[in-house]
């Protein structure tokens, strides 16, 4: 499921980039150069601009929702290591030898806490 959402996010990101490149605030844009000019003449320039704006908002919202969904799915397996840095930190922590605290011999007197100077 996680992999499917990532692939869907990539597809939505690609489509969002295409829609953003197709529009131009001053008219024209890539849409008139790659054959969408006929669609603009057929539907009217105002309708094409509205459609591109709605598609931009839709893809942007879909991308946000998908990113939140992948975050929520990833929360379930907190013990899984997701990055090489986390893995190395866990290996370093587990490989570090644990040293026992040093205790003075049984017959010696304890050291004073604040020696006088």
Phi, psi and omega per residue, in radians:
X1 nan -0.724 -3.138
X2 -1.090 -0.767 3.136
X3 -1.126 -0.686 3.110
X4 -1.074 -0.744 3.129
X5 -1.148 -0.639 3.110
X6 -1.145 -0.742 3.116
X7 -1.133 -0.707 3.105
X8 -1.118 -0.673 3.088
X9 -1.103 -0.719 3.110
X10 -1.108 -0.719 3.120
X11 -1.129 -0.786 3.127
X12 -1.122 -0.671 3.118
X13 -1.112 -0.741 3.120
X14 -1.114 -0.786 3.131
X15 -1.144 -0.654 3.093
X16 -1.091 -0.745 3.111
X17 -1.091 -0.729 3.120
X18 -1.116 -0.728 -3.131
X19 -1.172 -0.699 3.127
X20 -1.160 -0.692 3.107
X21 -1.206 -0.480 -3.097
X22 -1.290 -0.374 -3.113
X23 -1.766 2.675 3.118
X24 -2.443 2.272 -3.081
X25 -1.111 -0.372 -3.120
X26 -1.774 0.163 -3.125
X27 1.626 2.781 -3.135
X28 1.533 -1.947 -3.126
X29 1.318 -2.961 -3.123
X30 -1.227 -0.453 -3.070
X31 -1.052 -0.577 -3.135
X32 -1.412 -0.314 -3.102
X33 -1.572 -0.442 -3.055
X34 -1.942 0.632 3.010
X35 1.616 -0.140 3.107
X36 -1.448 -0.089 3.079
X37 -1.091 -0.608 3.066
X38 -1.126 -0.688 3.097
X39 -1.184 -0.614 3.111
X40 -1.163 -0.678 3.105
X41 -1.227 -0.616 -3.130
X42 -1.232 -0.823 -3.088
X43 -1.555 -0.349 -3.039
X44 1.690 2.539 -3.062
X45 -1.131 -0.690 -3.116
X46 -1.107 -0.753 -3.133
X47 -1.169 -0.675 3.120
X48 -1.125 -0.737 3.099
X49 -1.090 -0.705 3.110
X50 -1.141 -0.729 3.135
X51 -1.104 -0.774 3.132
X52 -1.137 -0.638 3.120
X53 -1.179 -0.732 3.117
X54 -1.154 -0.678 3.086
X55 -1.123 -0.692 3.125
X56 -1.076 -0.843 3.130
X57 -1.110 -0.727 -3.131
X58 -1.097 -0.806 3.140
X59 -1.182 -0.636 3.122
X60 -1.144 -0.762 3.122
X61 -1.157 -0.709 3.118
X62 -1.090 -0.681 3.131
X63 -1.143 -0.693 3.108
X64 -1.158 -0.753 -3.136
X65 -1.131 -0.732 3.127
X66 -1.142 -0.667 3.131
X67 -1.182 -0.659 3.067
X68 -1.165 -0.643 3.129
X69 -1.148 -0.720 3.107
X70 -1.167 -0.600 3.093
X71 -1.145 -0.750 -3.138
X72 -1.166 -0.660 3.105
X73 -1.203 -0.592 3.140
X74 -1.273 -0.349 -3.127
X75 -1.206 -0.446 -3.050
X76 -1.121 -0.615 -3.101
X77 -1.894 1.363 -3.096
X78 -1.305 -0.340 -3.136
X79 -1.452 -0.217 3.134
X80 -1.304 2.452 3.125
X81 -1.591 2.210 -3.079
X82 -1.863 -0.295 -3.129
X83 -2.290 2.755 -3.133
X84 -1.165 -0.524 3.125
X85 -1.184 -0.726 3.094
X86 -1.119 -0.702 -3.128
X87 -1.118 -0.760 3.130
X88 -1.160 -0.654 3.119
X89 -1.132 -0.706 3.113
X90 -1.181 -0.658 3.102
X91 -1.158 -0.705 3.134
X92 -1.143 -0.731 3.123
X93 -1.109 -0.721 -3.096
X94 -1.365 -0.449 -3.110
X95 -1.514 -0.293 -3.118
X96 -1.205 2.266 3.141
X97 -1.236 2.457 3.110
X98 -1.574 2.125 -3.122
X99 -1.713 2.355 3.102
X100 -1.318 2.569 3.116
X101 -1.132 2.494 -3.116
X102 -1.393 2.176 3.111
X103 -1.969 2.479 3.134
X104 -1.225 2.759 3.092
X105 -1.050 2.750 -3.031
X106 -1.128 -0.522 -3.067
X107 -1.565 -0.088 -3.055
X108 -1.600 2.706 3.130
X109 -1.459 2.580 3.124
X110 -1.199 2.608 3.122
X111 -1.285 2.517 3.115
X112 -1.143 2.557 -3.101
X113 -1.233 -0.827 -3.140
X114 -2.181 1.668 3.122
X115 -1.181 2.502 3.122
X116 -1.320 2.481 -3.127
X117 -1.806 nan nan
